[in-house]
């Protein structure tokens, strides 16, 4: 979702504060070393002088002079390291320890929004949508296996009871979240109303957010309303395509037309090409989805998504 100017400014302030704190702590440590480690300041000045000389020689194109300076520079660096270690410090102590090692808390990495920026954006949007309150209620720690039948064994579940089957799925996705992004892949949760599809998406969202993954949750209706608004207002929103994990709930319940079908295919395709995870829930079978969208949409889903069917009665009926 697109950020407002105020939300964008909020993220920039957070990142700026992180960067300032990391660099301030590094500066304080450097001052401590200069005060406590005898001879370190002299070596530091010698290294600075030689480095400037090497830069000047490089500008003059004097490669031989640069090669001649390298051993002296390396020798001073080694002497500095030895002095630090004898005093109980390490070279790493003098460096700024940024919250994000990719962008050094700038929010930009390789010309795009960094993962840390995307995570903050997701958190702000979740806060705005009140999803945080829902995820406090619906998460893996609140997963109640006792609500599922543990008597009848079904052939569809591999001759397991629904409870045993749901435990396997719960354990799998809990492990999936704990090892993301080493674990990746796209999934479609299918099943009748009230079989736990939305609950699973909420559990996954909470577990990934807790690990610092950028996550965005939409109902299908909400997503396509969002796209329609962007089109009307002439706004571009890369976050839906770039967020680490996109969760799309109740696919097929939205009003469908040629625009939504085309936009949905483009979204599926873009996220597959960029290896971005997407998880979908739907009450519909693939025949119904083909009628709502197109053969190419369903073909893309069947070839690139793992199907997770859920079974059992409507849990919302008690």
BAFI-3210 file (N, C-alpha, C; in Angstrom, 3 decimals, decimal comma, padded with zeros to 6 digits):
// residues 318
n [1|2|3|4|5|6|7|8|9|10|11|12|13|14|15|16|17|18|19|20|21|22|23|24|25|26|27|28|29|30|31|32|33|34|35|36|37|38|39|40|41|42|43|44|45|46|47|48|49|50|51|52|53|54|55|56|57|58|59|60|61|62|63|64|65|66|67|68|69|70|71|72|73|74|75|76|77|78|79|80|81|82|83|84|85|86|87|88|89|90|91|92|93|94|95|96|97|98|99|100|101|102|103|104|105|106|107|108|109|110|111|112|113|114|115|116|117|118|119|120|121|122|123|124|125|126|127|128|129|130|131|132|133|134|135|136|137|138|139|140|141|142|143|144|145|146|147|148|149|150|151|152|153|154|155|156|157|158|159|160|161|162|163|164|165|166|167|168|169|170|171|172|173|174|175|176|177|178|179|180|181|182|183|184|185|186|187|188|189|190|191|192|193|194|195|196|197|198|199|200|201|202|203|204|205|206|207|208|209|210|211|212|213|214|215|216|217|218|219|220|221|222|223|224|225|226|227|228|229|230|231|232|233|234|235|236|237|238|239|240|241|242|243|244|245|246|247|248|249|250|251|252|253|254|255|256|257|258|259|260|261|262|263|264|265|266|267|268|269|270|271|272|273|274|275|276|277|278|279|280|281|282|283|284|285|286|287|288|289|290|291|292|293|294|295|296|297|298|299|300|301|302|303|304|305|306|307|308|309|310|311|312|313|314|315|316|317|318]
n.u [000,840|000,388|002,330|001,476|002,589|003,170|003,522|005,723|007,630|007,731|008,963|011,457|012,417|012,681|014,680|016,738|017,235|018,171|020,514|021,944|022,286|023,878|026,223|026,978|027,563|029,753|031,571|031,947|033,209|035,549|036,747|037,186|039,080|041,219|041,879|042,577|044,316|047,592|049,708|048,110|046,812|048,928|049,650|047,299|047,292|049,584|048,725|046,620|047,987|049,607|047,579|046,354|048,467|048,632|046,239|046,683|048,783|047,429|045,680|047,500|048,236|050,340|051,210|053,309|054,289|052,109|052,032|054,372|053,710|051,845|052,803|053,685|051,366|049,809|051,367|051,112|048,369|048,267|049,771|048,115|045,935|047,067|047,707|045,098|043,920|045,529|044,708|042,201|040,264|038,706|039,062|036,490|035,008|035,221|033,717|030,641|027,687|025,209|021,623|020,636|022,581|022,719|021,850|022,942|021,269|020,085|017,898|017,849|018,874|020,904|019,681|016,973|014,107|015,162|015,153|014,722|013,383|011,055|010,053|009,443|007,539|005,538|004,861|003,817|001,607|000,146|-000,448|-002,078|-004,233|-005,380|-004,688|-002,867|-004,149|-005,780|-003,878|-002,775|-004,634|-004,968|-002,763|000,134|000,577|-001,929|-003,233|-005,659|-005,764|-007,525|-010,021|-010,501|-011,726|-010,983|-011,506|-012,670|-011,028|-009,661|-009,472|-008,552|-006,740|-004,596|-005,258|-005,461|-006,742|-008,658|-007,592|-004,979|-003,982|-004,179|-002,409|000,009|000,154|000,140|002,579|004,373|004,168|004,823|007,513|008,373|008,080|009,920|012,276|012,387|014,115|015,182|013,486|011,195|008,588|005,343|001,904|-001,413|-004,221|-006,949|-010,444|-013,579|-015,887|-014,869|-012,866|-010,377|-008,626|-008,164|-007,303|-004,886|-003,393|-003,217|-001,732|000,708|001,400|001,851|003,984|006,025|006,275|007,201|009,758|010,934|010,330|009,020|005,608|002,425|-001,055|-004,069|-007,586|-009,164|-011,082|-010,362|-007,794|-008,231|-009,916|-008,094|-006,250|-007,955|-008,437|-005,859|-005,505|-007,521|-006,605|-004,156|-001,830|001,192|002,113|004,526|004,850|003,137|004,039|006,697|006,956|008,108|006,479|003,304|-000,001|-003,034|-006,378|-009,415|-009,788|-011,671|-014,030|-014,313|-015,551|-015,324|-013,701|-012,505|-010,407|-009,603|-008,868|-006,717|-004,990|-004,522|-003,190|-000,847|000,232|000,661|002,537|004,664|005,553|006,355|008,445|010,264|010,795|009,292|007,407|004,059|000,929|-002,229|-005,701|-008,712|-012,187|-012,940|-012,796|-010,431|-011,704|-013,803|-012,281|-011,048|-013,169|-013,746|-011,404|-008,968|-007,610|-004,838|-004,223|-005,021|-003,425|-000,870|-001,026|-001,370|001,003|003,019|002,403|001,982|-000,573|-002,639|-004,936|-007,677|-009,708|-012,833|-015,456|-017,329|-015,685|-016,521|-019,071|-019,124]
n.v [-001,190|002,286|004,786|007,519|010,965|011,649|009,159|008,206|010,061|009,390|006,861|007,583|009,135|007,221|005,549|007,415|008,004|005,528|005,311|007,554|006,877|004,537|005,538|007,468|005,917|004,515|006,589|007,442|005,182|005,200|007,537|006,744|004,727|006,206|007,694|005,775|003,839|003,735|005,218|004,603|006,769|008,033|006,102|006,074|008,601|008,406|006,442|007,780|009,827|008,357|007,137|009,317|010,108|007,895|008,153|010,525|009,748|007,887|009,493|010,775|008,752|007,105|004,126|002,515|003,870|003,637|000,865|000,662|001,939|000,289|-001,935|-000,517|000,714|-001,561|-002,625|-000,709|-000,911|-003,474|-003,117|-001,367|-003,064|-004,963|-003,365|-002,607|-005,090|-005,885|-004,048|-004,872|-004,385|-004,553|-004,267|-004,205|-003,050|-000,362|000,289|001,435|-000,015|-000,812|-001,124|-002,325|-004,108|-004,136|-001,680|000,142|001,520|003,429|002,984|002,512|000,215|-000,950|000,788|000,548|000,358|-000,761|-003,921|-003,364|-000,956|-001,786|-003,512|-001,740|-000,218|-002,133|-002,637|-000,163|000,050|-002,167|-001,393|000,784|-000,500|-001,938|-004,570|-005,552|-005,972|-008,137|-010,101|-010,544|-012,130|-014,219|-016,459|-018,662|-019,461|-019,447|-021,497|-023,901|-027,111|-028,940|-028,298|-029,532|-032,462|-035,670|-038,291|-039,565|-041,002|-039,871|-040,505|-038,495|-037,117|-038,735|-040,949|-039,925|-038,355|-035,280|-033,598|-034,605|-034,210|-031,387|-030,660|-031,472|-029,681|-027,244|-027,481|-027,659|-025,118|-023,435|-024,091|-023,363|-020,567|-019,917|-020,431|-018,835|-016,611|-018,973|-021,122|-021,098|-020,407|-020,690|-020,773|-022,173|-022,121|-024,164|-024,978|-025,475|-023,038|-021,686|-023,534|-022,849|-021,378|-018,536|-018,119|-019,525|-017,918|-015,599|-016,568|-017,158|-014,614|-013,224|-014,714|-014,326|-011,515|-011,122|-012,005|-010,085|-009,959|-008,453|-008,101|-008,284|-008,152|-008,828|-008,877|-010,384|-008,723|-006,279|-005,912|-005,613|-003,432|-001,613|-001,577|-000,520|002,023|003,109|003,181|004,997|007,305|007,663|006,699|005,008|001,933|000,179|-001,472|-003,673|-005,463|-005,752|-006,384|-008,752|-011,025|-011,662|-011,890|-013,153|-013,181|-015,064|-015,325|-014,863|-014,008|-011,409|-008,774|-009,633|-008,847|-008,012|-006,305|-006,918|-009,591|-009,375|-007,744|-009,336|-011,536|-010,259|-009,515|-012,041|-013,070|-011,199|-011,443|-014,094|-014,055|-012,407|-013,913|-013,656|-014,350|-015,579|-016,155|-017,656|-017,804|-019,592|-020,357|-021,617|-024,051|-025,075|-025,109|-023,298|-020,999|-020,707|-019,963|-017,477|-016,014|-016,688|-019,139|-018,871|-017,648|-019,571|-021,690|-020,667|-020,556|-023,251|-024,359|-023,088|-022,947|-024,526|-026,655|-026,540|-028,304|-027,872|-029,433|-030,443|-029,464|-026,355|-024,266|-021,958|-022,273|-023,416]
n.w [000,000|-000,630|000,953|003,072|003,085|005,681|006,916|005,501|006,310|008,994|008,931|007,867|009,971|011,993|010,895|010,632|013,305|014,198|012,684|013,593|016,297|016,112|014,909|016,742|019,004|018,008|017,609|020,231|021,282|019,785|020,746|023,370|023,008|021,939|024,156|026,094|025,007|024,720|022,340|020,205|018,953|017,649|015,748|014,318|013,160|011,542|009,751|008,541|007,215|005,405|003,906|002,666|001,096|-000,590|-001,979|-003,361|-005,024|-006,536|-007,951|-009,530|-011,108|-010,468|-010,197|-009,263|-007,010|-005,336|-004,893|-003,438|-001,100|000,109|001,804|004,108|004,976|005,570|007,636|009,661|010,166|011,221|013,535|014,929|015,352|017,080|019,323|020,098|020,801|022,932|024,781|025,260|023,354|020,065|016,464|015,402|017,406|017,018|014,898|013,386|014,458|012,705|012,618|010,353|008,239|005,525|004,284|005,960|007,673|006,060|004,555|001,867|-000,557|-003,044|-004,824|-004,311|-002,071|001,052|002,858|005,554|005,481|004,175|006,101|008,214|006,883|006,505|009,186|009,991|008,294|009,128|011,722|011,186|009,970|011,985|012,187|013,954|016,412|015,795|015,219|017,696|018,833|017,065|016,371|016,258|018,914|019,951|018,787|018,674|018,834|019,877|019,003|016,653|014,978|016,269|015,830|013,487|010,722|007,702|004,205|002,542|004,085|004,346|005,842|008,404|011,395|011,411|013,316|013,707|011,169|010,920|012,902|011,793|009,622|010,976|012,438|010,332|009,045|011,116|011,490|008,950|009,033|011,042|009,793|007,607|005,381|004,323|003,977|001,414|-001,003|-002,565|-001,574|-001,558|000,343|000,567|000,949|002,722|004,141|007,231|007,932|008,792|007,212|007,025|009,629|009,620|007,834|009,379|011,564|010,295|009,366|011,811|012,953|011,054|011,009|013,602|013,285|011,818|009,127|006,196|005,763|004,215|004,454|002,793|002,130|-000,691|-001,863|-000,691|-001,778|-004,559|-004,585|-003,671|-005,832|-007,791|-006,780|-006,882|-009,646|-010,403|-009,150|-010,242|-009,041|-008,174|-006,675|-005,378|-003,226|-002,791|-004,670|-003,949|-001,225|001,194|001,897|000,747|001,707|000,728|001,198|000,954|-001,872|-004,795|-003,732|-004,301|-006,450|-009,752|-012,812|-016,130|-015,594|-012,910|-013,270|-015,068|-013,602|-011,388|-012,530|-013,423|-010,957|-009,734|-011,573|-011,480|-008,838|-008,761|-010,627|-009,309|-007,145|-004,778|-001,924|-001,832|-000,371|-000,517|000,197|-000,424|-000,989|-003,216|-005,912|-008,475|-010,914|-010,571|-010,098|-012,557|-014,149|-013,048|-013,446|-015,548|-017,861|-017,920|-015,506|-013,591|-014,436|-013,859|-011,101|-010,416|-011,281|-009,867|-007,206|-004,048|-003,035|-000,235|001,187|003,420|005,896|007,437|009,788|009,971|012,003|013,170|013,863|016,279]
ca.u [000,000|001,162|002,481|001,221|003,803|003,427|004,051|007,073|008,472|007,896|009,975|012,743|012,853|013,119|015,966|017,718|017,563|019,000|021,828|022,600|022,679|024,996|027,433|027,343|028,209|031,067|032,420|032,289|034,177|036,811|037,326|037,645|040,317|042,276|042,267|043,061|045,330|048,791|050,355|047,129|046,553|050,059|049,515|046,134|047,708|050,497|047,923|045,873|048,933|049,962|046,395|046,213|049,548|048,264|045,172|047,298|049,534|046,443|045,181|048,573|048,445|051,638|050,909|054,488|054,345|051,019|052,498|055,429|053,087|050,953|053,354|053,729|049,969|049,402|052,125|050,495|047,073|048,515|050,216|046,903|045,144|047,745|047,495|043,693|043,657|046,210|043,930|040,876|039,338|038,881|038,755|035,042|034,443|035,299|032,830|029,221|026,889|023,891|020,552|020,583|023,920|022,623|021,765|023,524|020,158|019,688|016,612|018,002|019,900|020,983|018,767|015,579|013,811|015,801|014,245|014,379|012,356|009,837|009,521|008,818|006,331|004,528|004,426|002,970|000,344|-000,604|-000,960|-003,151|-005,383|-005,833|-004,370|-002,094|-005,071|-006,217|-002,764|-002,564|-005,608|-004,875|-001,360|000,451|000,465|-003,352|-003,779|-006,357|-005,951|-008,655|-011,259|-010,642|-012,150|-009,873|-012,094|-012,774|-009,846|-010,085|-008,526|-007,950|-005,670|-003,599|-005,785|-005,286|-007,874|-008,466|-006,700|-003,609|-003,639|-003,975|-001,178|001,119|000,216|000,579|004,006|005,135|004,221|005,571|008,930|008,585|008,249|011,141|013,448|012,276|013,784|015,752|012,283|010,388|007,564|004,015|000,917|-002,840|-005,050|-008,295|-011,337|-014,859|-015,973|-014,627|-011,929|-009,131|-007,723|-007,790|-006,539|-003,518|-002,721|-002,903|-000,623|001,919|001,730|002,404|005,292|007,007|006,484|008,030|011,134|011,440|010,011|007,961|004,414|001,225|-002,267|-005,229|-008,656|-009,177|-011,863|-009,566|-006,678|-008,661|-010,365|-006,848|-005,763|-008,869|-008,195|-004,584|-005,702|-008,314|-005,847|-002,889|-000,748|001,875|002,405|005,402|004,978|002,410|004,876|008,039|006,946|008,637|005,395|001,964|-001,054|-004,278|-007,433|-010,756|-009,768|-012,892|-015,201|-014,356|-016,184|-014,297|-013,893|-011,279|-009,337|-009,085|-008,201|-005,428|-004,140|-004,145|-002,166|000,394|000,765|001,199|003,702|005,748|006,096|007,058|009,699|011,186|010,929|008,647|006,420|002,644|000,043|-003,606|-006,763|-009,927|-013,210|-013,284|-011,906|-009,753|-012,681|-014,474|-011,311|-010,825|-014,309|-013,660|-010,220|-008,643|-006,774|-003,434|-004,119|-005,087|-002,235|000,252|-001,184|-001,186|002,393|003,993|001,902|001,660|-001,957|-002,828|-006,377|-008,102|-010,936|-013,539|-016,673|-017,173|-015,327|-017,188|-020,393|-018,951]
ca.v [000,000|003,517|005,523|008,955|011,734|011,581|007,824|008,154|010,863|008,615|005,840|008,257|009,548|006,011|005,142|008,448|007,819|004,315|005,627|008,486|006,154|003,643|006,329|008,124|004,903|004,225|007,741|007,402|004,097|005,662|008,489|005,966|004,048|007,215|008,108|004,680|002,991|004,532|005,032|004,352|008,016|008,279|005,181|006,511|009,761|007,916|005,741|008,796|010,510|007,447|006,921|010,520|010,051|006,873|008,724|011,511|009,001|007,256|010,546|011,071|007,573|006,520|002,799|001,995|004,509|003,065|-000,463|000,857|002,377|-000,724|-002,660|000,366|000,861|-002,821|-002,784|000,157|-001,507|-004,614|-002,573|-000,843|-004,209|-005,557|-002,444|-002,698|-006,370|-005,874|-003,188|-005,458|-003,934|-005,161|-003,292|-004,137|-002,163|001,020|000,471|001,683|-001,240|-000,410|-002,117|-003,039|-004,141|-003,980|-000,277|000,977|002,316|004,525|002,622|002,259|-000,776|-001,219|001,671|000,267|000,317|-001,890|-004,774|-002,722|000,035|-002,532|-004,013|-000,606|000,133|-003,126|-002,439|001,034|-000,249|-003,068|-000,587|001,596|-001,341|-002,633|-005,991|-005,946|-006,488|-009,470|-011,047|-010,886|-013,174|-015,324|-016,752|-020,061|-019,758|-019,579|-022,541|-024,869|-028,365|-029,693|-027,928|-030,359|-033,840|-036,613|-039,627|-040,119|-040,927|-039,569|-040,885|-037,274|-036,635|-039,782|-041,805|-039,265|-037,542|-033,870|-033,004|-035,013|-033,542|-029,967|-030,532|-031,553|-028,428|-026,196|-027,645|-027,359|-023,682|-022,799|-024,254|-022,558|-019,167|-019,775|-020,568|-017,949|-016,945|-020,221|-021,760|-020,210|-021,127|-020,101|-021,735|-021,865|-022,842|-024,370|-025,644|-024,830|-021,934|-021,985|-024,641|-022,355|-020,783|-017,182|-018,247|-019,904|-016,745|-014,705|-017,184|-016,987|-013,185|-012,865|-015,356|-013,686|-010,151|-011,209|-012,274|-008,960|-010,088|-007,530|-008,884|-007,495|-008,981|-008,228|-009,687|-010,202|-007,526|-005,122|-005,735|-005,093|-002,056|-000,831|-001,393|000,380|003,380|003,569|003,490|006,226|008,453|007,749|006,461|003,723|001,363|-000,974|-002,267|-004,929|-006,364|-005,912|-006,875|-010,124|-012,013|-011,108|-012,820|-012,766|-013,986|-015,143|-015,087|-015,297|-013,358|-010,032|-008,562|-009,938|-008,378|-008,158|-005,556|-007,672|-010,796|-008,975|-007,224|-010,469|-012,293|-009,478|-009,605|-013,400|-013,218|-010,364|-011,979|-015,329|-013,694|-011,820|-014,892|-013,124|-015,308|-015,203|-017,196|-017,337|-018,698|-019,513|-021,387|-022,126|-025,016|-024,474|-024,924|-022,027|-019,916|-020,537|-019,218|-016,105|-015,340|-017,189|-020,338|-018,552|-017,383|-020,847|-022,458|-020,108|-020,947|-024,699|-024,739|-022,443|-022,918|-025,790|-026,629|-027,041|-028,422|-027,994|-030,205|-030,391|-028,662|-024,908|-024,038|-020,759|-022,656|-023,933]
ca.w [000,000|-000,710|002,203|003,076|003,344|007,122|007,219|004,925|007,194|010,232|008,669|007,733|011,311|012,696|010,323|010,973|014,719|014,282|012,118|014,505|017,507|015,790|014,647|018,007|019,848|017,423|017,883|021,656|021,472|019,206|021,699|024,528|022,606|021,811|025,503|026,935|024,370|024,476|021,046|019,146|018,230|016,746|014,621|013,551|012,368|010,507|008,749|007,808|006,329|004,316|003,070|001,833|000,108|-001,578|-002,800|-004,254|-006,037|-007,423|-008,838|-010,474|-011,930|-010,106|-009,652|-008,557|-005,693|-004,535|-004,469|-002,439|000,155|000,674|002,967|005,280|005,440|006,187|008,876|010,684|010,516|012,094|014,826|015,578|015,810|018,250|020,449|020,518|021,456|024,236|025,682|025,444|022,307|018,749|015,408|015,218|018,431|016,574|013,758|013,691|014,355|012,220|012,764|009,075|007,649|004,079|003,859|007,016|008,212|005,166|003,983|000,431|-000,861|-004,482|-005,535|-003,974|-000,643|001,719|003,640|006,824|005,157|003,883|007,366|008,905|006,141|006,841|010,574|010,039|007,631|010,000|012,830|010,639|009,625|013,193|012,113|015,137|017,431|015,366|015,314|019,101|019,154|016,121|016,108|016,540|020,350|020,275|017,915|019,529|018,112|020,433|018,318|015,455|015,224|016,472|015,822|012,140|009,872|006,344|003,160|001,980|004,957|004,517|006,910|009,699|011,826|011,053|014,320|013,399|009,911|011,182|013,692|010,842|008,867|011,916|012,730|009,120|008,779|012,204|011,119|007,747|009,447|011,834|008,927|006,447|003,998|003,823|003,444|000,579|-001,744|-002,585|-001,102|-001,627|001,302|000,051|001,895|002,948|005,098|008,639|008,153|009,387|006,216|007,451|010,870|009,244|007,284|010,497|012,306|009,492|009,380|013,132|013,135|010,173|011,491|014,802|012,857|011,053|007,710|005,782|005,439|003,955|004,376|002,132|001,571|-002,145|-002,143|-000,303|-002,700|-005,847|-004,332|-003,589|-007,193|-008,504|-006,271|-007,436|-011,057|-010,501|-008,675|-010,955|-008,075|-008,281|-005,362|-005,574|-002,008|-002,944|-005,454|-003,382|000,148|001,242|001,896|000,529|002,083|000,064|001,824|000,343|-003,312|-005,453|-003,135|-004,776|-007,749|-010,743|-014,187|-016,912|-014,925|-011,767|-013,765|-015,628|-012,521|-010,550|-013,235|-013,387|-009,602|-009,597|-012,431|-010,989|-007,585|-009,091|-011,297|-008,325|-006,054|-003,582|-001,432|-001,788|000,142|-000,889|000,674|-001,234|-000,809|-004,543|-006,553|-009,622|-011,991|-010,289|-010,276|-013,993|-014,677|-012,567|-013,971|-016,888|-017,846|-017,639|-014,069|-012,870|-014,810|-013,096|-009,707|-010,274|-011,551|-008,975|-005,829|-003,393|-002,567|001,137|001,441|004,814|005,998|008,723|009,889|010,173|013,409|013,686|014,353|017,639]
c.u [000,878|001,195|002,039|002,547|004,178|004,037|005,478|008,055|008,731|008,971|011,360|013,294|013,375|014,499|017,072|018,170|018,461|020,422|022,613|023,106|023,884|026,296|027,910|028,077|029,598|032,039|032,867|033,326|035,543|037,512|037,890|038,975|041,468|042,785|042,983|044,219|046,517|049,408|049,385|046,889|047,677|049,978|048,366|046,507|048,656|049,726|047,143|046,777|049,312|048,791|046,170|047,258|049,213|047,173|045,733|048,055|048,577|045,910|046,215|048,850|049,750|051,413|052,082|054,578|053,267|051,429|053,545|054,840|052,296|051,540|053,363|052,333|049,514|050,090|051,495|049,139|047,241|048,962|049,020|046,066|045,752|047,545|046,069|043,442|044,332|045,428|042,501|039,836|039,563|038,555|037,251|034,375|034,360|034,365|031,401|028,442|025,450|022,872|020,428|021,955|023,891|022,706|022,391|022,508|019,818|018,305|016,673|019,140|019,797|019,901|017,295|015,377|014,435|014,762|013,816|013,306|011,023|009,202|008,815|007,527|005,205|003,974|003,478|001,610|-000,502|-001,224|-002,176|-004,409|-005,948|-005,525|-003,599|-002,974|-005,529|-005,105|-002,400|-003,506|-005,406|-003,422|-001,066|000,312|-000,988|-004,026|-004,365|-006,653|-007,171|-009,981|-011,503|-010,949|-010,950|-010,360|-012,046|-011,482|-010,297|-009,022|-007,816|-006,758|-004,576|-003,955|-005,489|-006,599|-007,601|-007,518|-005,243|-003,099|-003,336|-002,727|000,040|001,282|000,686|002,076|004,862|005,272|004,875|007,076|009,291|008,874|009,551|012,390|013,340|013,433|014,464|014,636|011,537|009,346|006,228|002,977|-000,490|-003,558|-006,465|-009,143|-012,605|-014,779|-015,695|-013,672|-010,551|-008,185|-007,244|-006,947|-005,091|-002,760|-002,329|-001,735|000,706|002,364|002,414|003,807|006,364|007,303|007,384|009,497|011,702|011,206|008,918|006,801|003,267|000,052|-003,383|-006,328|-008,627|-009,945|-011,059|-008,428|-007,144|-009,313|-009,165|-006,301|-006,637|-008,650|-006,895|-004,735|-006,465|-007,484|-004,490|-001,681|-000,120|002,228|003,212|005,414|004,293|003,252|006,202|008,070|007,388|007,541|004,060|000,941|-002,372|-005,385|-008,729|-010,754|-011,045|-014,141|-015,348|-015,133|-015,111|-014,690|-012,562|-010,104|-008,737|-008,347|-006,811|-004,467|-003,651|-003,063|-000,831|001,053|001,384|002,526|004,898|006,385|006,814|008,418|010,731|011,363|010,427|007,497|005,012|001,855|-001,395|-004,548|-007,986|-010,882|-013,491|-012,315|-011,334|-010,683|-013,395|-013,527|-011,042|-011,961|-014,263|-012,520|-009,937|-007,797|-005,348|-003,218|-004,071|-003,884|-001,024|000,186|-000,885|000,266|003,378|003,571|001,662|000,264|-002,030|-004,335|-006,653|-009,481|-011,606|-014,768|-016,323|-016,924|-016,043|-018,607|-020,327|-018,793]
c.v [001,244|004,213|006,967|009,667|011,652|010,239|007,679|008,907|010,113|007,549|006,466|008,681|008,355|005,582|006,136|008,309|006,601|004,616|006,540|007,764|005,255|004,421|007,068|007,146|004,565|005,362|007,766|006,321|004,505|006,649|007,764|005,285|005,043|007,665|007,000|003,890|003,853|004,184|004,849|005,609|008,315|007,379|005,602|007,678|009,338|007,237|006,734|009,497|009,638|007,221|008,110|010,512|009,043|007,394|009,731|010,816|008,352|008,269|010,911|009,900|006,870|005,174|002,240|002,568|003,944|001,698|-000,348|001,250|001,275|-001,477|-001,800|000,559|-000,391|-003,026|-001,941|-000,405|-002,679|-004,147|-002,017|-001,995|-004,823|-004,680|-002,554|-003,964|-006,455|-005,066|-003,710|-004,985|-004,768|-004,103|-003,111|-003,210|-000,716|001,323|000,753|000,394|-000,859|-001,516|-002,960|-002,972|-003,950|-002,509|000,684|002,006|003,536|004,270|002,305|001,274|-001,128|-000,456|001,448|000,355|-000,941|-002,705|-004,110|-001,661|-000,669|-003,067|-002,900|-000,186|-000,842|-002,932|-001,238|000,760|-001,212|-002,300|000,223|000,761|-002,112|-004,135|-006,465|-006,537|-007,896|-010,489|-011,386|-012,002|-014,429|-015,519|-018,176|-020,406|-019,930|-020,674|-023,657|-026,149|-029,136|-029,355|-028,785|-031,807|-034,781|-038,048|-040,240|-039,918|-040,785|-039,985|-039,649|-036,768|-037,689|-040,703|-041,252|-038,614|-036,099|-033,212|-033,343|-034,298|-032,064|-029,734|-030,574|-030,242|-027,288|-026,280|-027,289|-025,852|-022,907|-022,895|-023,434|-021,108|-018,961|-019,828|-019,749|-016,935|-018,193|-021,096|-020,726|-021,034|-020,432|-021,170|-021,226|-022,751|-022,943|-025,067|-024,845|-023,707|-022,430|-023,125|-024,164|-021,667|-019,398|-017,228|-018,610|-018,704|-015,771|-015,247|-016,950|-015,535|-012,798|-013,443|-014,697|-012,260|-010,149|-011,449|-011,164|-009,047|-009,080|-008,348|-007,926|-008,446|-008,183|-009,275|-009,442|-008,939|-006,266|-004,848|-005,101|-003,721|-001,115|-000,550|-000,411|001,821|003,939|003,977|004,803|007,456|008,608|007,564|005,102|003,242|000,086|-001,912|-003,620|-005,939|-006,670|-006,455|-008,339|-011,166|-011,291|-012,198|-012,312|-013,713|-013,922|-014,797|-015,652|-014,671|-011,923|-009,956|-008,726|-009,397|-008,506|-007,427|-006,364|-008,924|-010,472|-008,519|-008,350|-011,298|-011,567|-009,557|-010,976|-013,523|-012,446|-010,951|-013,311|-015,016|-013,138|-012,704|-014,319|-014,044|-014,737|-016,398|-016,735|-018,300|-018,507|-020,638|-022,120|-023,207|-024,382|-024,288|-023,580|-020,840|-019,647|-019,733|-017,748|-015,337|-015,818|-018,439|-020,014|-018,249|-018,697|-021,714|-021,995|-020,561|-022,430|-025,105|-024,197|-022,402|-024,330|-025,672|-027,255|-027,122|-028,562|-028,637|-029,951|-029,505|-027,186|-024,638|-022,851|-021,063|-023,293|-025,455]
c.w [000,000|000,642|002,027|003,336|004,816|007,505|006,695|005,819|008,502|010,069|008,558|009,091|012,098|012,206|010,671|012,417|014,908|013,806|013,050|015,747|017,258|015,606|015,896|018,926|019,330|017,708|019,339|021,941|020,915|020,143|022,918|024,211|022,521|023,177|026,273|026,332|023,965|023,125|019,898|018,295|017,238|015,512|013,708|012,639|011,246|009,379|007,898|006,790|005,135|003,362|002,141|000,724|-000,991|-002,517|-003,811|-005,380|-007,040|-008,424|-009,898|-011,413|-011,649|-009,409|-008,837|-007,159|-004,771|-004,010|-003,373|-001,080|000,863|001,868|004,232|005,862|006,159|007,537|009,995|011,110|011,477|013,483|015,611|016,147|017,072|019,487|021,002|021,320|022,818|025,266|025,880|024,443|021,037|017,702|015,194|016,238|017,952|015,399|014,226|013,458|014,000|012,444|011,509|008,419|006,132|003,668|004,856|007,513|007,361|004,576|002,502|000,209|-002,346|-005,248|-005,249|-002,467|-000,040|002,477|004,939|006,607|004,918|005,167|008,131|008,200|006,468|008,242|010,684|009,413|008,448|011,154|012,371|010,400|010,810|013,161|013,330|016,222|017,079|015,566|016,750|019,536|018,303|015,705|016,531|018,018|020,784|019,438|018,771|018,749|018,604|019,769|017,076|015,829|015,306|016,477|014,430|011,360|008,420|005,333|002,588|002,796|005,164|005,670|008,307|010,099|011,421|012,048|014,028|012,132|010,137|012,024|012,770|010,075|009,761|012,151|011,517|008,936|009,917|011,901|009,898|008,130|010,204|010,966|007,648|006,486|003,457|003,253|002,611|-000,142|-001,612|-002,259|-001,334|-000,618|000,722|001,101|002,090|003,967|006,515|008,912|008,634|008,433|006,646|008,716|010,561|008,685|008,388|011,320|011,595|009,512|010,693|013,310|012,280|010,610|012,720|014,462|011,980|009,561|007,358|005,217|005,179|003,765|003,719|002,027|000,072|-002,519|-001,829|-001,270|-004,005|-005,722|-004,274|-004,983|-007,975|-008,072|-006,841|-008,893|-011,224|-010,167|-009,347|-010,056|-008,358|-006,885|-005,550|-004,371|-002,135|-003,726|-004,762|-001,955|000,162|001,097|001,756|000,830|001,510|000,504|001,015|-001,140|-003,929|-004,883|-003,629|-006,092|-008,816|-012,111|-014,914|-016,263|-013,777|-012,227|-014,291|-014,536|-011,627|-011,226|-013,190|-012,017|-009,361|-010,340|-011,889|-009,735|-007,808|-009,711|-010,317|-007,094|-004,724|-003,187|-001,442|-001,290|-000,042|-000,187|-000,203|-000,865|-002,114|-005,011|-007,815|-010,819|-011,814|-010,516|-011,751|-014,628|-014,256|-013,227|-015,393|-016,747|-017,445|-016,168|-013,303|-013,189|-014,029|-011,647|-009,515|-010,465|-010,528|-007,515|-005,311|-002,781|-001,181|001,400|002,946|004,851|007,347|008,670|010,084|011,649|014,007|014,179|015,741|017,670]
res [x|x|x|x|x|x|x|x|x|x|x|x|x|x|x|x|x|x|x|x|x|x|x|x|x|x|x|x|x|x|x|x|x|x|x|x|x|x|x|x|x|x|x|x|x|x|x|x|x|x|x|x|x|x|x|x|x|x|x|x|x|x|x|x|x|x|x|x|x|x|x|x|x|x|x|x|x|x|x|x|x|x|x|x|x|x|x|x|x|x|x|x|x|x|x|x|x|x|x|x|x|x|x|x|x|x|x|x|x|x|x|x|x|x|x|x|x|x|x|x|x|x|x|x|x|x|x|x|x|x|x|x|x|x|x|x|x|x|x|x|x|x|x|x|x|x|x|x|x|x|x|x|x|x|x|x|x|x|x|x|x|x|x|x|x|x|x|x|x|x|x|x|x|x|x|x|x|x|x|x|x|x|x|x|x|x|x|x|x|x|x|x|x|x|x|x|x|x|x|x|x|x|x|x|x|x|x|x|x|x|x|x|x|x|x|x|x|x|x|x|x|x|x|x|x|x|x|x|x|x|x|x|x|x|x|x|x|x|x|x|x|x|x|x|x|x|x|x|x|x|x|x|x|x|x|x|x|x|x|x|x|x|x|x|x|x|x|x|x|x|x|x|x|x|x|x|x|x|x|x|x|x|x|x|x|x|x|x|x|x|x|x|x|x|x|x|x|x|x|x|x|x|x|x|x|x|x|x|x|x|x|x|x|x|x|x|x|x]
***
